[in-house]
Amino acid sequence: MKRDVIQDWTDTIVEINSGDSRDVRYKVFVDGNRRIQEIRETDGTLIRKQELPEGMVNGRVSFEASVRHVLAELASA
């Protein structure tokens, strides 16, 4: 099945609620009817792969907000 890339690998520094930051990279693609966001450490280690909600706006700001939410959730766990 063909995977259409919405946003190719993007390196970013994400500020987390605790005041810390993490260097990560993410990619957003379509897999069938689902939009998938893959978040990885800069060394390639998978952090999380998740389906994005259908109503989420395509764009870097929305995608980075999703990454920030994931990292904050993991930091508080």
C-alpha positions in Angstrom: 0.0 0.0 0.0 1.3 3.4 -0.9 2.2 5.8 1.9 1.8 9.5 1.0 4.0 11.8 3.1 2.2 14.8 4.5 5.3 16.1 6.3 8.7 14.4 5.9 11.2 14.0 8.8 11.3 17.3 10.7 13.9 17.9 13.5 12.6 20.0 16.4 13.3 21.0 20.0 10.2 20.5 22.0 9.6 22.4 25.3 8.0 20.1 27.8 5.7 21.3 30.7 8.5 20.8 33.3 10.7 23.4 31.6 12.9 20.7 30.0 13.3 20.3 26.3 14.0 17.3 24.0 15.4 17.1 20.6 13.2 14.8 18.5 12.2 14.2 14.9 8.8 13.4 13.5 7.1 12.5 10.3 3.4 12.5 9.2 2.1 10.2 6.5 -1.1 8.6 5.2 -1.4 4.9 5.6 -4.7 3.8 3.8 -7.3 6.1 5.3 -5.3 6.9 8.5 -2.9 9.8 9.2 0.0 8.5 11.2 2.6 10.5 13.1 5.8 8.8 13.9 8.0 10.4 16.6 11.6 9.4 17.1 14.7 10.4 19.1 17.3 12.0 17.0 19.3 8.7 17.1 16.3 7.0 15.4 14.8 5.2 18.5 11.0 5.1 18.3 9.2 7.2 20.9 5.6 6.6 19.6 3.7 6.0 16.4 0.1 7.2 16.6 -2.9 7.8 14.5 -3.9 11.5 14.3 -7.5 12.6 14.7 -9.4 13.1 11.4 -10.2 16.8 12.3 -6.6 17.8 13.0 -5.4 20.6 10.8 -2.4 19.7 8.5 0.5 21.8 9.4 3.7 22.0 11.4 2.1 23.9 14.3 -0.6 21.2 14.8 1.9 18.4 14.4 4.4 19.9 16.9 1.6 20.4 19.4 0.9 16.7 19.1 4.5 15.9 19.7 4.6 18.2 22.7 1.5 16.5 24.2 3.1 13.0 23.7 6.4 14.1 25.3 4.6 15.8 28.3 2.5 12.7 28.8 5.6 10.5 28.8 7.5 12.8 31.2 4.6 12.8 33.7 4.2 9.0 33.6 
